[in-house]
Amino acid sequence: MMLKSLAGMVLVAAAATSLMAAPASAATTTATEAATTATVTAKPQLIRTKVYFGRCKDTCRIKVRITNISRRNLYNVKLNASLKVNGRKAGSCYDYVGSIGARRVRWASCTVRTRTLAQIWNNYLDGYTSLNRRASTYVSYRYYR
């Protein structure tokens, strides 16, 4: 019994000293200051993308306009695109873009050909489903200072 009360006293004393040792500025940090700190540490994105669709039947062509909004040249630019039709993943594709000069635009495109997409297209032709397509893209790049 005495050990439990002694351990409890040590924990309370440790907590009290940690509260007293904390700087006053840490106690007065507001939510907006914390959000500002979070945005400062996030890396800025150097590109903007816009997705277009070409022919999208049993095969689907995904075209992406990649705009370099920075003043730096981007190298080793790659595109990964994932296609969803009616909320169901229909496939993905990949394209190597190359380099994009500062404040320049490059186009990338890739084609999705999967059995799932063909089945969805056949169901659309038979009148069972609609054909609501959505593509999410991920563009990776490197830049040199």
Secondary structure as GFF3:
##gff-version 3
##sequence-region A 1 145
A	DSSP	alpha_helix	2	21	.	.	.	ID=ss1
A	DSSP	alpha_helix	24	27	.	.	.	ID=ss2
A	DSSP	alpha_helix	31	41	.	.	.	ID=ss3
A	DSSP	beta_strand	47	56	.	.	.	ID=ss4
A	DSSP	beta_strand	60	68	.	.	.	ID=ss5
A	DSSP	beta_strand	74	85	.	.	.	ID=ss6
A	DSSP	beta_strand	88	100	.	.	.	ID=ss7
A	DSSP	beta_strand	105	112	.	.	.	ID=ss8
A	DSSP	alpha_helix	115	125	.	.	.	ID=ss9
A	DSSP	beta_strand	133	143	.	.	.	ID=ss10
###
